[in-house]
């Protein structure tokens, strides 16, 4: 812990941003890769309805991630502030609250998604041609929502003391398993959308197993023991308030996808799938910038807790410079090479061009 304390408070800011952001950028890209891998291998089946079904269900996947972000980002920030204030006794109650809240929300989401899967799919804008596939995919994703929510939440909480390698290792392990299972289940066993959903859930499950093992090793500051569970407002309300901005941003992104899917439904069902493919390209920029900001979050929170406001301002300013520069450069690259960035060859590839810059 002393090593991490010195790292957060004394390392040069540019070096700090690089060391904290690179692993979290990889972590956030993993979320995008999960979606890209599923769509890529589903596209290899040559069945446009399969791609449409996965694309239209992505907002629900994002909603589950939003709840994980609410708990994970809030918990990570609250723990970092407590560590900066040398209030180590509070970190266990904060982490225990996050653990049990994740479990409760995960169970509720699992039940809710499975019970109302048909209504959800209709609300998302699915057409009759692929609605049964969308329901199948959604029910499997819904059944694994507890695992997915846990994985997304605690990969953030593990970073509270500045440790990022463990989180990155857990995410990469899950992603590799997902990529390995996708062709086996989708193409080898001919499971279609069900195979894509099962691969996603199992990948998240592996990540969660690794995360929980690391979590136990940090028992000096983290706990999931019910005896440390506290519903005090300075814990619960603070955690939710700190995680709310990122969670709301993720939810709004999900709702915008729902609206777009319903608008495209009136135009062409295959246009929904095309939009889903191009959305994965857009996610790359969003996820990388989000990863940079999430990476420096523990450093900002820790120094805020330690009342080192000059360093807090410096970190925020330089992080803004990095994210703005990256966004501008990536925009130029995508616009310049827009005609060569086609994710896959499928029967309706021409539809993808509708969403690329003219």
N, C-alpha and C positions, 0 to 999 in steps of 0.2 A: 504493500500500500504506500509506503514512503517513496518508493521509486515512482509510482504513478502520480503522487502528489507533486514531486519535483518536476515531473514531465509536464503536468498541466499548468504549473505556475511559473516555471523558469525557462522552458524551451522557447526559442525564437518563434514568433507567431507564424511566419510563412512555413517553417518546418513543422510546427504543430498542426497547421491546417492540412498539410500534405499527409502526415503520418496518421491523423485521425480520419481524414476524408477518404483516402484511397480504399481502405477496407469497407467503409460503409457505402461507398459508391458501388463496389462490387456486390455488396449485400442487396442494395436496392435494384441493381441490374438483374440480380437473381430473380426478383419478383417478375420482372418483364420477361426474362428468359423462360420462366415457367409457362407463361402464356404463349410465347413464340414457339416453344418446342411442341406444345400441344397442337397449335394451328399448323405448324410445318408438317408434322407427320400425318395429321388428319387430312391435309391437302394432298398428300401422296396417295390417298385412297381414290382420288378423282371424284369424290362425292361432294358436290357443293353444299348439299343440305347439312352434312356433318360440320363443315366450316361455319355455316350460318348459325347452327345451333350453339356452337361454342362461343361464337362472337356475340350473340345476343345475350348470353348468360354472364358475360364478363363483368357487368355492373354489380352482380351479386358477389362475385369473387372480390371485387373492390370494396364492397360494403363490409365484408368480413375483415379485410385488411384494415379498414378504417377503425373498427372497434379495437383491433389489435394495436393500432397506432395510438389510439386514445389512451389505452392503458400503458403501453410500452414507452411512448414518448413522455407522458406525464410522470410515470414512475421513474424513468431514467433521470429526468430533470430534477425531480424532488429528492432523489437519493444523492445526486451530485451536489445539490445545494446543501443538504445535510452534512455530507462529507466535508465540504468546504468550510462549514461552520463548526467542524469537529463534533458534530452531534451523531456519532456512530450508533448510539443506542436507538435512534429513530429509523435507521435504514432497514432494520429487520421488520418493523411493523409496517413500513411502506411496502416492502417487497412481498410480505405475506398478504397484505390487502390486494395487491395486484394479482397475485397467484389465484386467490379464491374468487376474485371478481372475474378473472379470465375464465375460470371453470364455470361459473354461474352463467355468464353471457354466452359462452360456447354451447352449453346445453340448451339454453333458450333458443339460440339461432338454429341449432340442429333440428329441434322440434318444429319451430316456426317454418323453416324452409321446406321441410319434408311434408308438413301438413298442407301448406298452401303453395306447393310447387306449381300446380296447374295455373293458379291465379297469377303467380309471380311471372311465369313465362308469358302469359297473355299481356300483363302489364309492361313487360320488357319489350314487347313489339314482335313476338314470334308469329310467323305465318303458319297456316295449316300444313304446308308441305314439309316442314321440319320440326313442328311443335313436339311430336313424341320424342325425338332425339334430344331436344332441349330439356324436356322434363327428366329424361334419364340422366343426362349430364348433371342437371341441377340437384337432383336428389342425392347423387353420390357425393358431389361437392358439399351439399348441405350436411350429409352424414359425417363428413370429415371437418366440418367448420370449427369444432372445438379444438382439434389438433392444429388447424391452420391459424386460428386466433391466438392460441398459446405460442406457437412458433414465432409469429410476427411480433407479439408483445415482448417476449422474453429475450429475443435477439437484440432488442433495444435496451432492456434493463441490464443485460450483461455488460453494456458499455459504460455504465454509470461511473465507474472508477477510472475510466480511460482505457480499459482493456477492449481491444477490438478484434484481435486475431481469433479468439475463440468463437465469436459471433460469425466471423467470416467463414471459418472452417465448417461450422454447423450448416450454414446456408449453402455453401458450395457442395457439401456432401449430399444434401437433399436434392439439389439441382441435378447433380450427376446421376443420382438414382432415377430421377424423373426422366432424364434424357435417355437413359439406358432402357427403362421400362416402356417408354412410349412406342418405339418400333416393335418391341416384343408383343405388347398387349394390343396395340391398334392394328398392326399389319400381320404379325405372326399368328396371334390368336383370333384375329378378325373381330375384335371387340368394338371397334369404331369409337364413338364418343364415350362409351363406358370405360374403355381402356384408357383414354386420355384422362378422365376424371380419377380413376383408380391410381394411375401413375402420379398425379398431382398430390393426392392425399397421402400416398405412401412416401413420397419425397419429403413432404412436410413432417410426417411422422418420424422419419430418420433424423431430420434436423432437430425436432423436439427432444428426442432421446439424448442427443449429444448436448443440447442446451441444458437439460436437467442435470446431467452429469457434471457439467461445468458449474452450474448453479450451486450444487452441493459442495463443491470445492471452495466456494466463496462464502462458506457458512459464517465467517466472521462478520460479514456485513449483510448477507442475504439470507432469507428464510422463507419456507412455505409451511412452517409449523403453525397449526391453528392457535397455539398459545400466544403467538406473536400478533395475531390478527386484531386489528383495532379499527373501529369505525369513527374515531374522533374526526371532527370536521377539518382540523388542521392537517390531517393526513388525507382522508378520502376526497374532500372538496378540492384541496390543493392539487392532488394528482389529476383529477378530472379537468380542472381548470387549465393546468399546464399542458395537458395533452389535447385539449379541445381545438386549438387553432389548426394543427396538422390534420386532425380527424375530420373537421368540418371541410377543409380543403379537399380531402380525399372523397368525402361524401358528395360534395358538389360536382366533382369530376364524374362520379358514378351516375348522378342524376342527369348530367349533361349527355352522357352516353345513352341513357334510357330515352331521353327526348329525341336524340339523333336517330336512334334505331326506329322509333315510331314514325318519325318524319320520312325515313328512307323506305319504310314498309309500304307507303303509298306509291313509291316510285318503282321499286324492284326489290324482291327478296334477296337476290344475289348482291345488291348494292350494300346490304347490311353486312354481309361477309367481307366484301371489299373494304368497307369502312373499318371492320374489325382488324383486318390485316394492317392497314395503314396506321391504325391506332397504336399498334405495337411499335412502329417507328417513332411516333410522337412520344410514346412513353419513355424511349431511351433518353431523350433530352430532359424530360421532366424528372425521371428517376435519378439521373446523374446529379442534377442540381439539388434535388431533395437529399440525396446521399451526402453531398458536401455539407449542407446545412445540418443534417442530423449528426454527421461526424464531429463537428465542432461543438455540438450542443453540450456535452459533458464539460468541456473546457470553459465555456461561457458560464454555465451553471455553477461550477466549482469556484471560479474566480468571483462570481457574484456573491456566493455564500461567504467567501473569504473577504468580501468588501474591497476587492481590488478592481475598482471601476475603470481605471485607466486601461488596464489590460482587457477588460470586457469590451470596451469601445474599440480598441485596436483590432481585436479578433473579429468583431462584427463588421467593421469597415473593410478589412482585407478579405473576408469571406464574401462580401458583396461584390468586390472587384473580381474575384475568381469566378463566381457563378454567372455574373453578367458577361464576362469575357467568353466563358465557355458557351453560353447560350448563343451569343452572336456568331462565334466561329462555327458551331454546329449548324446553325440556320443557313449560313452561306454554303456549307458542304452539302447539305440536303438539297438545297435549291439548285446548286451547280450540277449535282449528279442525280437529279430526280428521276431521270429516265432509266438509269441503271439500277436503281434501288427497287427491285421488284422481288418481294419475298419468296414467291414460288410460282411455278407454272401450273395453272389450273384452268378449267374450261372458261372462266369468266375473268381472266387476267385484265382484259380491257376495262373492266369496271374499276379496277384499282386506280387507273389514270384519272378518274373523276376527282380523286382526293389529293392528287399531287399538284404542286404549284405549276401554274401555266407557264 
